[in-house]
Amino acid sequence: MLEHKSVVAVAAGREHAIVATADGEVFSFGGGQAVLGRQGSASEPGLVTGALAGQAVRHVAAGEV
């Protein structure tokens, strides 16, 4: 899902990672449950929806889930 995206920020927590792209999209993966409202498998990056949908995100941070 990130193959053709330009990644501008990456953050890693204990069991998950969060990525921001140049388009302002946010992807997450890892952890035992969905992180930040994303859908799909935890082992594949998934587009974050919910409160961040449509926002132009440039920086991300991660921590304990």
C-alpha positions in Angstrom: 0.0 0.0 0.0 3.0 2.3 0.5 4.9 1.3 -2.6 4.2 4.4 -4.7 3.9 6.9 -1.8 6.5 9.4 -0.7 7.0 8.9 3.1 7.8 12.1 5.0 7.6 10.9 8.6 7.8 7.5 10.5 7.2 6.8 14.2 7.4 3.5 16.0 5.8 2.5 19.2 6.2 -0.6 21.2 4.0 -2.7 18.9 3.0 -0.5 16.1 4.3 2.1 13.5 2.7 5.2 12.0 3.7 6.7 8.6 2.8 10.1 7.1 3.0 10.6 3.3 3.7 13.7 1.3 0.0 13.6 0.3 -0.9 14.1 4.0 -2.2 10.6 4.4 -1.5 8.5 7.5 -0.9 4.7 7.6 -0.5 2.5 10.6 0.4 -1.2 11.1 1.3 -3.5 14.0 -0.3 -3.9 17.4 -2.8 -6.4 18.4 -5.8 -4.2 17.5 -6.7 -1.5 15.0 -4.6 1.6 15.6 -6.2 5.0 15.1 -9.3 3.8 13.4 -7.7 1.9 10.5 -9.1 -1.2 8.9 -7.4 -4.4 7.7 -4.7 -6.7 8.9 -2.2 -5.5 11.5 0.7 -6.9 9.5 0.0 -4.6 6.5 0.0 -0.8 6.4 -3.6 0.5 6.5 -5.0 4.0 5.8 -6.0 5.7 9.0 -9.6 7.0 8.9 -11.7 8.6 11.6 -10.7 12.0 13.0 -7.6 12.2 10.8 -9.4 11.5 7.5 -9.0 14.4 5.1 -6.4 16.1 7.3 -3.0 17.1 5.8 -0.8 15.4 8.4 3.0 16.0 8.2 4.3 14.8 11.5 3.5 11.6 13.5 4.4 10.3 16.9 3.9 6.9 18.5 4.1 5.4 22.0 2.6 2.7 24.2 -0.7 1.3 22.9 
